[in-house]
Structures are given as C-alpha cells and as structure tokens.
Amino acid sequence: MSRKGVVSMVVYNYDRLRGRMAEKGFTIKALAKKIGIHSNTLARKLYCESYLNTDEIRNIASALDITANELNDFFFMPNKY
C-alpha cells in the first residue's frame, strides 16, 4: 500500500563497487579526486544518501576498469532489506 505524498527511493547496493575500489587500491578520497568530485559527495553516494549521475558512473567505471557489460553488476544492484 502506498501513502499519498510518499516517494519510494530505490537504494542500490555498492558492496561490489567498494570491493573493486579496494582491489584497485582506491580509497573514497582517492577515487573522488580521480573523478573530480569531493570525497564527502562520493561517500554520500556510495552509502545511498544520494544518486550517482551518468558522468560519475562513467568516470568511476573508467577508473576501476569496469566494462560496459559489468555496469549493472557494479552500479544497479538493488539493496535487499
């Protein structure tokens, strides 16, 4: 049942993305610098307080060697509560 005026937000699971960051030796601060955003902004996005935009996804994928075929696995896996 939905309530009037309540918007449901999809929350993604970025555990695999954070794992790839670790494999490639990136901290949130280092990856944020590499893609040109503030580390606090990237942290908020990786912990689902905000969404990644298309350019950020493209830049992160490039930095972490994520192929187009892998994008869904790293960026669009819904969080299961």
C-alpha beads as a LAMMPS data file, in Angstrom:
LAMMPS data file: protein, C-alpha beads

81 atoms
80 bonds

1 atom types
1 bond types

-500.0 500.0 xlo xhi
-500.0 500.0 ylo yhi
-500.0 500.0 zlo zhi

Masses

1 110.0

Atoms # bond

1 1 1 0.000 0.000 0.000
2 1 1 1.424 3.410 -0.880
3 1 1 0.784 6.563 1.058
4 1 1 -0.121 9.753 -0.742
5 1 1 2.836 12.111 -0.981
6 1 1 5.459 9.470 -0.091
7 1 1 8.036 8.807 -2.775
8 1 1 9.798 5.474 -2.726
9 1 1 13.529 5.697 -3.435
10 1 1 15.433 2.788 -4.959
11 1 1 18.501 2.019 -2.873
12 1 1 21.415 0.352 -4.606
13 1 1 23.981 -1.991 -3.113
14 1 1 27.517 -0.765 -3.827
15 1 1 29.372 -3.502 -1.909
16 1 1 30.799 -4.952 -5.110
17 1 1 31.857 -1.478 -6.269
18 1 1 33.608 -0.833 -2.953
19 1 1 35.295 -4.240 -3.333
20 1 1 36.605 -3.242 -6.772
21 1 1 37.849 0.024 -5.286
22 1 1 39.845 -1.951 -2.728
23 1 1 41.201 -4.312 -5.417
24 1 1 42.425 -1.340 -7.431
25 1 1 43.849 0.414 -4.359
26 1 1 41.366 3.300 -4.226
27 1 1 40.016 4.902 -1.093
28 1 1 36.903 7.044 -1.362
29 1 1 39.122 10.115 -1.116
30 1 1 41.479 8.938 -3.894
31 1 1 38.669 7.889 -6.230
32 1 1 36.790 11.129 -5.639
33 1 1 39.908 13.102 -6.537
34 1 1 40.417 10.984 -9.669
35 1 1 36.865 11.616 -10.903
36 1 1 36.775 15.268 -9.846
37 1 1 34.268 15.369 -7.004
38 1 1 34.569 15.963 -3.263
39 1 1 35.176 12.854 -1.161
40 1 1 32.158 13.627 1.052
41 1 1 29.964 13.714 -2.053
42 1 1 31.242 10.341 -3.237
43 1 1 30.832 8.844 0.230
44 1 1 27.190 10.015 0.394
45 1 1 26.540 8.444 -2.988
46 1 1 28.233 5.139 -2.155
47 1 1 26.192 4.907 1.057
48 1 1 22.935 5.658 -0.796
49 1 1 22.241 9.106 0.559
50 1 1 22.316 10.465 -2.989
51 1 1 22.460 9.073 -6.528
52 1 1 25.452 8.817 -8.844
53 1 1 24.914 10.689 -12.104
54 1 1 25.783 9.376 -15.558
55 1 1 29.131 11.183 -15.765
56 1 1 30.148 9.916 -12.325
57 1 1 29.259 6.346 -13.261
58 1 1 31.238 6.656 -16.494
59 1 1 34.267 8.127 -14.706
60 1 1 34.210 5.577 -11.880
61 1 1 33.870 2.720 -14.359
62 1 1 36.859 4.029 -16.294
63 1 1 38.995 4.464 -13.175
64 1 1 38.137 0.965 -11.914
65 1 1 38.321 -0.838 -15.278
66 1 1 34.640 -1.762 -15.233
67 1 1 33.385 -2.733 -18.682
68 1 1 30.042 -1.749 -20.181
69 1 1 28.875 -5.343 -19.724
70 1 1 29.631 -5.129 -15.988
71 1 1 27.871 -1.819 -15.272
72 1 1 24.665 -3.399 -13.937
73 1 1 26.605 -5.652 -11.576
74 1 1 28.512 -2.747 -10.035
75 1 1 26.069 0.156 -10.188
76 1 1 22.481 -1.074 -10.391
77 1 1 22.068 -3.953 -7.952
78 1 1 19.110 -3.181 -5.668
79 1 1 19.764 -3.407 -1.966
80 1 1 17.757 -6.207 -0.367
81 1 1 16.371 -5.314 3.028

Bonds

1 1 1 2
2 1 2 3
3 1 3 4
4 1 4 5
5 1 5 6
6 1 6 7
7 1 7 8
8 1 8 9
9 1 9 10
10 1 10 11
11 1 11 12
12 1 12 13
13 1 13 14
14 1 14 15
15 1 15 16
16 1 16 17
17 1 17 18
18 1 18 19
19 1 19 20
20 1 20 21
21 1 21 22
22 1 22 23
23 1 23 24
24 1 24 25
25 1 25 26
26 1 26 27
27 1 27 28
28 1 28 29
29 1 29 30
30 1 30 31
31 1 31 32
32 1 32 33
33 1 33 34
34 1 34 35
35 1 35 36
36 1 36 37
37 1 37 38
38 1 38 39
39 1 39 40
40 1 40 41
41 1 41 42
42 1 42 43
43 1 43 44
44 1 44 45
45 1 45 46
46 1 46 47
47 1 47 48
48 1 48 49
49 1 49 50
50 1 50 51
51 1 51 52
52 1 52 53
53 1 53 54
54 1 54 55
55 1 55 56
56 1 56 57
57 1 57 58
58 1 58 59
59 1 59 60
60 1 60 61
61 1 61 62
62 1 62 63
63 1 63 64
64 1 64 65
65 1 65 66
66 1 66 67
67 1 67 68
68 1 68 69
69 1 69 70
70 1 70 71
71 1 71 72
72 1 72 73
73 1 73 74
74 1 74 75
75 1 75 76
76 1 76 77
77 1 77 78
78 1 78 79
79 1 79 80
80 1 80 81
